[in-house]
């Protein structure tokens, strides 16, 4: 069976062999924008001359599984006394407890922004962000920042690993156990939240399961708990339903892992996950035939993500001109990408937390179990103005948020410095980028190709513009919001 799977995988990969030529600037920018945050000229240069297959292989081979940025010190400190908090009656004590959690939440968000800015593997962080939206847990519901921190580490560790392993890990993850109420599920009173989302959103999609599947799967996860003292997964045997269950045609005394195996054996599983990745990285218009081909690769690889992502990113659809510059950058991609592209100095990432909230992508706080809707939902008259304000402040080296205007930001400790400006002689904002890449500015078309995913939508605004003015006008062009 293993040999047959290998042969099938090889045939599927050969059928979609990529064009073997060196990347041009537009192709390099396209790959970087889709798999990371922005496209700095130095990063574009590193891909110059590589074939599509070689460039994608480099991204996959250099992907990290751990964070580079030190976390807030409280993540490894003593855990809060949650039992006392829940049982307490002193409202002032409860208020102080909640305020401390709010401060930690802001520090955690600032830490992740710092990691996205500093990482040498932006593809890893993009995948981490993708899984955060696919398997959402929110600070508003979970309330335990250390749980969300460790879930973030889990997503990063398995970002390009094995989906089955990731799925088993997220089912036991303390943040997810709290978020979907598995901690309260017990024999005789199973909670169906996780089982339902496992089928509907995480793996199968609507129409590929029955209510009986949901109810019996919920029984299989009874007794899955969190030890609030250690913050680790725990199993309460007395609360687990050991009766026979039938899930997707598989019967017996199934436990949670048995349900997960049954779900992944369903033919819709690979298609559903691939469809989500397709919308994130290729196009907002599904191609059923291509998704089916990729799903076969995914299943043949036993749900390993690297073969799938290699096939997806080297496929003709990913590189098709019709699919370039057609996806909307998320607020995180927009903010982090602008800073990374122009190598801007940002010693404190707390202002990005506030801008993320304003732009409707409050990390560690997805709006609901479906995550962020993405696509054109990111764009409104309000968010466009907020994006423009953010870009303008970053490029002029201005303060992002006045501290007195943001009480929540003031509550959190300043984040650690992200990185130093490489050339001490460079000025703040876009002036430093212009000074470092002045030779590029002799060719406005080349500059536009480096900054935008597609030609400017308002080319007349670029006429007679040079230097910093040209760069700023490109960032104000609607095409800058696309990838």
BELCORGI-V662765 format. One record per residue. PSI is psi as a letter, one per 20 degrees, with the letter a starting at -180 (999 if undefined). D_CENTER is the distance of its C-alpha to the mean C-alpha in Angstrom with 2 decimals. Layout:
BEGIN
psi=PSI d_center=D_CENTER
psi=PSI d_center=D_CENTER
END
This chain:
BEGIN
psi=g d_center=34.09
psi=h d_center=31.88
psi=g d_center=33.90
psi=g d_center=33.63
psi=g d_center=29.85
psi=g d_center=29.85
psi=g d_center=32.26
psi=g d_center=30.31
psi=g d_center=27.08
psi=g d_center=29.12
psi=g d_center=30.74
psi=h d_center=27.58
psi=h d_center=26.19
psi=h d_center=29.57
psi=i d_center=29.73
psi=k d_center=26.77
psi=p d_center=27.65
psi=q d_center=26.20
psi=p d_center=28.59
psi=n d_center=29.76
psi=q d_center=30.10
psi=q d_center=28.75
psi=p d_center=25.86
psi=r d_center=27.11
psi=g d_center=25.46
psi=h d_center=23.91
psi=g d_center=22.40
psi=g d_center=21.02
psi=g d_center=19.46
psi=g d_center=18.01
psi=g d_center=16.39
psi=g d_center=15.03
psi=h d_center=13.69
psi=h d_center=11.92
psi=j d_center=10.46
psi=b d_center=10.10
psi=o d_center=11.18
psi=r d_center=14.73
psi=n d_center=17.62
psi=q d_center=20.11
psi=h d_center=23.55
psi=h d_center=23.67
psi=h d_center=20.57
psi=g d_center=22.11
psi=h d_center=25.34
psi=h d_center=23.98
psi=i d_center=23.15
psi=p d_center=26.50
psi=i d_center=28.78
psi=q d_center=26.37
psi=r d_center=26.30
psi=g d_center=23.20
psi=g d_center=23.35
psi=g d_center=23.89
psi=g d_center=21.02
psi=g d_center=18.50
psi=h d_center=20.23
psi=g d_center=19.87
psi=g d_center=16.09
psi=g d_center=16.07
psi=h d_center=18.95
psi=j d_center=17.67
psi=p d_center=14.19
psi=r d_center=14.29
psi=j d_center=13.86
psi=q d_center=14.58
psi=q d_center=13.98
psi=h d_center=16.59
psi=p d_center=17.00
psi=p d_center=19.39
psi=r d_center=18.20
psi=q d_center=20.39
psi=h d_center=23.68
psi=i d_center=23.71
psi=h d_center=21.06
psi=j d_center=23.89
psi=a d_center=26.69
psi=q d_center=28.64
psi=q d_center=26.82
psi=q d_center=27.92
psi=n d_center=30.74
psi=h d_center=29.03
psi=g d_center=32.18
psi=h d_center=34.29
psi=g d_center=31.90
psi=h d_center=32.00
psi=i d_center=35.74
psi=q d_center=36.73
psi=i d_center=38.70
psi=o d_center=38.85
psi=h d_center=36.77
psi=h d_center=36.76
psi=g d_center=35.40
psi=g d_center=32.69
psi=g d_center=31.83
psi=h d_center=31.63
psi=g d_center=29.44
psi=h d_center=26.94
psi=h d_center=27.05
psi=g d_center=26.24
psi=h d_center=23.13
psi=g d_center=22.14
psi=g d_center=22.75
psi=h d_center=20.67
psi=g d_center=17.72
psi=g d_center=17.98
psi=h d_center=18.41
psi=g d_center=15.32
psi=g d_center=13.17
psi=h d_center=15.26
psi=g d_center=14.74
psi=h d_center=10.96
psi=g d_center=11.72
psi=g d_center=14.48
psi=g d_center=12.55
psi=h d_center=10.33
psi=h d_center=13.79
psi=h d_center=15.73
psi=p d_center=13.95
psi=i d_center=15.95
psi=m d_center=13.09
psi=h d_center=10.43
psi=h d_center=9.50
psi=g d_center=8.68
psi=h d_center=6.34
psi=g d_center=4.66
psi=h d_center=4.92
psi=g d_center=4.23
psi=h d_center=1.08
psi=g d_center=2.99
psi=h d_center=5.41
psi=h d_center=5.38
psi=h d_center=6.27
psi=h d_center=8.36
psi=m d_center=10.09
psi=q d_center=10.26
psi=p d_center=12.67
psi=q d_center=14.00
psi=h d_center=16.07
psi=h d_center=18.71
psi=g d_center=19.45
psi=g d_center=18.83
psi=i d_center=20.36
psi=n d_center=20.03
psi=h d_center=17.75
psi=h d_center=18.52
psi=g d_center=17.22
psi=h d_center=13.78
psi=g d_center=13.96
psi=h d_center=14.94
psi=h d_center=12.34
psi=g d_center=9.72
psi=h d_center=12.12
psi=g d_center=12.33
psi=g d_center=8.78
psi=g d_center=9.37
psi=h d_center=12.87
psi=j d_center=12.28
psi=g d_center=9.24
psi=k d_center=12.00
psi=c d_center=14.77
psi=p d_center=16.50
psi=h d_center=15.09
psi=g d_center=18.30
psi=g d_center=17.96
psi=g d_center=14.43
psi=g d_center=15.88
psi=h d_center=18.91
psi=g d_center=17.14
psi=h d_center=15.04
psi=h d_center=18.38
psi=i d_center=19.97
psi=p d_center=17.34
psi=h d_center=19.21
psi=g d_center=16.57
psi=h d_center=16.29
psi=h d_center=20.07
psi=g d_center=20.65
psi=g d_center=18.23
psi=j d_center=19.83
psi=k d_center=23.24
psi=h d_center=23.90
psi=h d_center=25.62
psi=j d_center=28.38
psi=p d_center=28.87
psi=r d_center=32.22
psi=p d_center=35.00
psi=i d_center=36.78
psi=m d_center=34.01
psi=q d_center=30.73
psi=p d_center=27.68
psi=i d_center=26.08
psi=g d_center=22.71
psi=g d_center=20.62
psi=g d_center=22.79
psi=g d_center=22.49
psi=h d_center=18.70
psi=g d_center=18.68
psi=g d_center=20.90
psi=g d_center=19.93
psi=g d_center=16.14
psi=h d_center=14.71
psi=g d_center=17.14
psi=g d_center=20.17
psi=q d_center=20.15
psi=q d_center=23.14
psi=i d_center=26.52
psi=j d_center=26.02
psi=r d_center=27.28
psi=r d_center=30.01
psi=h d_center=30.53
psi=h d_center=32.49
psi=g d_center=29.51
psi=g d_center=27.46
psi=g d_center=30.40
psi=h d_center=31.22
psi=h d_center=27.66
psi=h d_center=27.50
psi=h d_center=30.71
psi=h d_center=29.21
psi=j d_center=26.64
psi=q d_center=29.37
psi=i d_center=30.04
psi=p d_center=26.48
psi=r d_center=26.35
psi=p d_center=25.08
psi=o d_center=27.61
psi=i d_center=27.23
psi=g d_center=29.32
psi=i d_center=27.15
psi=j d_center=23.81
psi=r d_center=23.69
psi=q d_center=23.84
psi=q d_center=27.45
psi=p d_center=29.52
psi=n d_center=32.40
psi=h d_center=34.73
psi=h d_center=37.10
psi=i d_center=34.46
psi=p d_center=33.35
psi=o d_center=34.87
psi=j d_center=36.52
psi=r d_center=38.05
psi=q d_center=37.55
psi=q d_center=34.66
psi=o d_center=33.91
psi=o d_center=30.35
psi=k d_center=29.87
psi=i d_center=33.33
psi=p d_center=32.98
psi=q d_center=35.44
psi=a d_center=36.40
psi=m d_center=35.51
psi=p d_center=31.79
psi=a d_center=29.41
psi=g d_center=25.64
psi=h d_center=25.16
psi=h d_center=27.78
psi=g d_center=25.94
psi=g d_center=22.72
psi=h d_center=24.93
psi=g d_center=26.62
psi=g d_center=23.47
psi=i d_center=22.26
psi=i d_center=25.81
psi=p d_center=25.64
psi=h d_center=25.50
psi=i d_center=23.03
psi=g d_center=20.29
psi=g d_center=19.35
psi=g d_center=19.75
psi=g d_center=17.47
psi=g d_center=14.46
psi=h d_center=15.34
psi=g d_center=15.72
psi=g d_center=12.19
psi=h d_center=11.06
psi=g d_center=13.99
psi=h d_center=13.06
psi=h d_center=9.67
psi=i d_center=11.45
psi=f d_center=15.14
psi=q d_center=16.66
psi=j d_center=16.84
psi=o d_center=20.13
psi=q d_center=20.05
psi=o d_center=22.56
psi=g d_center=23.94
psi=g d_center=25.90
psi=h d_center=23.17
psi=h d_center=20.71
psi=g d_center=23.61
psi=g d_center=24.23
psi=h d_center=20.71
psi=h d_center=20.89
psi=g d_center=24.15
psi=g d_center=22.67
psi=g d_center=19.98
psi=g d_center=22.81
psi=h d_center=25.18
psi=j d_center=22.82
psi=l d_center=22.71
psi=k d_center=19.00
psi=p d_center=18.13
psi=h d_center=14.89
psi=g d_center=16.23
psi=h d_center=19.16
psi=g d_center=17.16
psi=h d_center=14.74
psi=g d_center=17.93
psi=h d_center=19.75
psi=g d_center=17.18
psi=i d_center=16.84
psi=i d_center=20.60
psi=q d_center=21.70
psi=h d_center=23.89
psi=h d_center=21.74
psi=h d_center=18.85
psi=i d_center=21.55
psi=p d_center=23.71
psi=h d_center=24.72
psi=i d_center=24.39
psi=j d_center=20.61
psi=q d_center=20.08
psi=k d_center=19.30
psi=i d_center=18.78
psi=q d_center=15.17
psi=p d_center=14.45
psi=p d_center=12.13
psi=r d_center=9.97
psi=h d_center=11.59
psi=g d_center=9.15
psi=g d_center=9.58
psi=g d_center=13.20
psi=g d_center=13.97
psi=h d_center=12.49
psi=h d_center=13.60
psi=g d_center=17.00
psi=g d_center=17.55
psi=g d_center=16.72
psi=g d_center=18.67
psi=j d_center=21.67
psi=l d_center=21.47
psi=q d_center=22.10
psi=p d_center=23.15
psi=n d_center=21.37
psi=i d_center=22.93
psi=p d_center=21.37
psi=j d_center=17.79
psi=h d_center=18.86
psi=h d_center=19.58
psi=h d_center=15.97
psi=g d_center=15.39
psi=g d_center=18.14
psi=h d_center=17.10
psi=g d_center=13.64
psi=g d_center=15.77
psi=h d_center=18.22
psi=j d_center=15.87
psi=j d_center=14.60
psi=m d_center=11.03
psi=n d_center=12.05
psi=q d_center=9.28
psi=j d_center=10.57
psi=l d_center=12.50
psi=q d_center=11.21
psi=h d_center=14.54
psi=a d_center=15.38
psi=i d_center=14.80
psi=i d_center=13.65
psi=a d_center=10.57
psi=p d_center=10.46
psi=h d_center=12.84
psi=a d_center=11.51
psi=b d_center=14.07
psi=i d_center=17.29
psi=i d_center=16.60
psi=i d_center=14.98
psi=p d_center=18.47
psi=r d_center=21.59
psi=h d_center=24.57
psi=g d_center=23.31
psi=h d_center=19.79
psi=g d_center=21.39
psi=g d_center=23.82
psi=h d_center=21.29
psi=g d_center=19.32
psi=g d_center=22.73
psi=g d_center=23.73
psi=g d_center=20.73
psi=g d_center=21.35
psi=g d_center=25.06
psi=g d_center=24.87
psi=g d_center=22.70
psi=h d_center=24.96
psi=j d_center=28.11
psi=k d_center=27.16
psi=r d_center=27.69
psi=p d_center=26.63
psi=g d_center=23.41
psi=p d_center=24.52
psi=p d_center=27.98
psi=h d_center=27.91
psi=i d_center=30.65
psi=i d_center=28.66
psi=n d_center=25.83
psi=h d_center=27.26
psi=h d_center=24.00
psi=h d_center=22.96
psi=h d_center=26.43
psi=h d_center=26.07
psi=q d_center=23.53
psi=q d_center=24.64
psi=q d_center=23.76
psi=r d_center=20.87
psi=q d_center=22.02
psi=q d_center=22.67
psi=f d_center=19.84
psi=q d_center=22.03
psi=q d_center=25.44
psi=p d_center=26.36
psi=g d_center=27.66
psi=o d_center=30.90
psi=i d_center=32.69
psi=i d_center=34.66
psi=q d_center=31.83
psi=r d_center=31.61
psi=r d_center=28.76
psi=b d_center=26.53
psi=h d_center=27.02
psi=h d_center=30.50
psi=g d_center=29.27
psi=g d_center=27.35
psi=g d_center=30.49
psi=h d_center=32.70
psi=h d_center=30.74
psi=k d_center=30.46
psi=h d_center=33.65
psi=h d_center=34.87
psi=h d_center=32.02
psi=i d_center=33.13
psi=i d_center=36.32
psi=n d_center=34.50
psi=h d_center=32.65
psi=g d_center=31.48
psi=g d_center=29.86
psi=g d_center=28.18
psi=h d_center=26.85
psi=h d_center=25.55
psi=h d_center=23.67
psi=h d_center=22.08
psi=q d_center=21.64
psi=i d_center=20.09
psi=r d_center=23.35
psi=q d_center=26.81
psi=q d_center=27.31
psi=i d_center=27.98
psi=m d_center=30.63
psi=h d_center=32.36
psi=h d_center=35.43
psi=i d_center=33.67
psi=i d_center=33.30
psi=p d_center=37.03
psi=j d_center=38.98
psi=q d_center=35.94
psi=r d_center=35.44
psi=c d_center=33.85
psi=h d_center=31.56
psi=h d_center=32.60
psi=g d_center=31.30
psi=g d_center=27.86
psi=h d_center=27.67
psi=h d_center=28.83
psi=h d_center=26.22
psi=h d_center=23.50
psi=i d_center=25.27
psi=q d_center=25.41
psi=h d_center=23.37
psi=h d_center=22.06
psi=i d_center=20.02
psi=i d_center=17.60
psi=r d_center=17.00
psi=999 d_center=15.33
END
